[in-house]
Amino acid sequence: MDENKNNKDIEFTDIPDGTNTDIYANLKEKLESVEQFPGVYNFKFILTGGLDKIQELRAILPDDEFIEQASKTGKYVSITVKKTMQNADEVIAIYKQAGNIKGIMTL
């Protein structure tokens, strides 16, 4: 992949399939192949269940800006959080914590 390519220019087809069956090990392979660390990582989540769930996510990322977009029906909230991360392991740690929130989808 072109070393000068910015993260925003990455196409889905640029991400390798990965060789590991462990979801987090596979994610780590993919992150290390397409992201530059340290750097700003865009976390994306979809939540159902109201404000309580957003507060649970804020407890994991307390000092970070949340960009929230409610669905037309109000059933879902899409949340983007930009956070400077030092390496893929830090990204995975956030996803593991967020994965404990009932009704969350991580993208």
C-alpha positions, 0 to 999 in steps of 0.5 A: 500500500502507498505509504503516503496514503492517508487513513481517510483514503483507505478503501475497504478492498485495501484491508487484507482478509487476515490469517488469524481466527481470533477476532481480536488478533485478526483486527490487530493484523488489519489495524497494523496494516492500514493505520499509522500509530501513533495517530488519531483513530475514528471509533464508530459505534451504533447504540440502541437503548437510550441515554444510559448506553451512551453514558456507559460508552462515555465512561470508557472514553470520558475525555473525548468528543462524541459526534452523535447522529440519531436515526430517523426513527430515533431507535439507534444512535450512531457515535463517532469518537476520534482519539489519539491512540499509540498502537493497535493494542490500545484500539482493541482494548477500547473495543473490548470494553465497549463490547460489554455494553448491551445493545452496542455494535462496533464498526 
